[in-house]
Amino acid sequence: MTITLIITGILVIILIRSMIKSGTNDSVEITYESESSHQSKHNFHNTTPKSAPIETYKNPGLKSFNIVGTYFRDNVNKSDLGNFIGYVKTEDNRHDRYAVAVYTQSGKQLGYTPKGNQRLNKSLSQWHYGKTFAWGSLGYDDYNQSWYGEVYIPIGLKGKENVAFQTILENKMKIDEFKGKELNTEESFQILDKALEALNCQNIVKKHFKFEYPLHKNFIPSLSSRLEKNKDWEQLIRLKKYNPLINELSESFRGASLRRIKKAEEKFVKIV
């Protein structure tokens, strides 16, 4: 009986020690896996490259882009064809988180700049609070039944330069309104005032963009010829104010206009 109890006690002790040893090993194994997993995640985090920050354009200037997405603008029609003055504005929509929309001055959306331009979006946001003046042209291809266009955006320019761009374009559009019309003398000088102001503004922005001469090359020669025929010497002398415009003409046109002005000065002195 005593021997039986002793044997039973020894077996119980062996069983308890075995259980303790097994439990200790399990605990170590679990801890090891946990640390290994943590270490693995930690290393993955360190080796994954971070996304590079979006940068603005390095140099301010005039940027041009195609206009896309006009097909999906239900309110755009052929009355919108031609040149326009308007603005661009950053947007975050479900198709493009870096979208830049193109609008006319009246607020009609013509489309977008091409998708995903992070730098343009960032530059507009940082330098222009997301919105700035722009201009361009819109066309339609009848054969392919597709819209196309181009927008010019002065980005990061100084206030004086932006004002110059606006003045040039607004004056040019006002001048274009008179095309094909028969003008009296005073209307002709109003156009010359607009053209001279545009030309002076071109000198401010010429490093960014070269605009065409703001008038038809024959405008001043034709006006001076008409004034000469009418012997309107006083108005002919008035053309001297527009010498910067005259100096941009071809040699023959410039020479003819200046000769008439000089003749008017001689005639006017005799009259006085």
C-alpha positions, 0 to 999 in steps of 0.5 A: 500500500505504501509502495503504491502511494509512493509510485503514484506520488512520483508519477503525479510529480513527473506529470506536473513537471512535464506540464510546466515545461510544456507551458513554458515552451509555448509561452516562449514560442508565442513571444518570439512570433510576436516579436518577429512579426513586430520586427517584420512590420517595423522593417517594412515601414522603414523600407517603403519609400515615402511619396515625394511632395508635390512641387510648384513650377520652378519658374513663373511664366506663361503655360499653355495646355490643351482643353479637354472634356468639352464634349461633356459640357452640355451648355457649350455650343458653336457660339463659343467658338473662337477666342475667349478671355476667362479664368482657370480654377482648381477642383477636386472631383471624382475623376481627377483630384488635381483637376483644373477647370477652364471657364469663360469670363461669364462663368461658362465652363469650357472643359479642363486642362489634361488630367492629373497635372499635380504641378499645375494644381499645386502652383495655382493653389499656392500662388493664386489661391486656386484661381487665376486669369487665363485666355485661349481659343476653342474650335470644333472639327466638323469632320471628326465631330470633336472639340479642341482648344488651347488655354494660356495661363500666366502662373506665378507672375507679378500683379503688374504682369497679370494686369498687362496680359488682361489689358492686351487681350481686352483691348485686342477683343475691343479692336476686333469688334470694329473689324469690317466696319466703316469708321469715322475719324474719332472711332479710328483714334479710339482704336489707336488708343487701345492699340497703343495701350496694348503695345505698351503692355506688350513690353511688360510681358514680352519675355513671357509671350510675344503678341501680334501687332494689335492693328492691321498693318494698313490701318494707320497708312489708310487713316493718314491717307484719308486725312491727307485727302480731306486736308484735315491737317490737325487730325493728321498731326495728332497721329504723332502720338502713335509713333510707337505703333508707326515704328512697328510698321514696314519701311514703306508704310512707316515712311508714307505715314511719317511723310504725311504727318510732316506735310500736315505740320508744314501746312498747319504752320502756314494756316496758323 
